[in-house]
Amino acid sequence: MKKKHVVMVLLILILAPVAFLLLTLATWDLAMSFQVMKLSSPPKSYFEITAEDFQKFPVLKDIMEDLESLPPGEGMSYELDLKTGNELADYLLKKQSEAGTCSSYTLCFKYGNEYYGADIATP
């Protein structure tokens, strides 16, 4: 086998897995998980979800309306596309930082007369 052929085979062996990985990542549907639990008592620090929040993030309104029917101690998990999840996480984390640190959850908030604890993460 000529040196030229050996080099070509090595390049193919190296580049084929890289191309496969890039193709896989390009078609992989990345998402974020928004896990929310209805709390039975107010947390030490929390912020309120308002109509302004719903204007910025309509998906948040859908989630909160869904959560209203849960009894305290129950929770649900929602999958958000990566862009929406990152934007919502940044927005809510800023509101939480202004309110103070939440105890057992990343986020603690009040909607209506109920309190919620939530975590946002990539699955």
URCORSUL-V702122 format. One record per residue. SS is DSSP state (@ for helix, = for strand, . for the rest). Layout:
ss
SS
SS
//
This chain:
ss
.
.
@
@
@
@
@
@
@
@
@
@
@
@
@
@
@
@
@
@
@
@
@
@
@
@
@
.
.
.
=
=
=
=
=
=
=
=
=
.
.
.
.
.
.
.
=
=
.
.
@
@
@
@
@
@
.
@
@
@
@
@
@
@
@
@
@
.
.
.
.
.
.
.
=
=
=
=
=
=
=
@
@
@
@
@
@
@
@
@
@
@
@
@
@
@
@
@
@
.
.
.
.
.
.
.
=
=
=
=
=
.
.
=
=
=
=
=
=
=
=
=
.
//
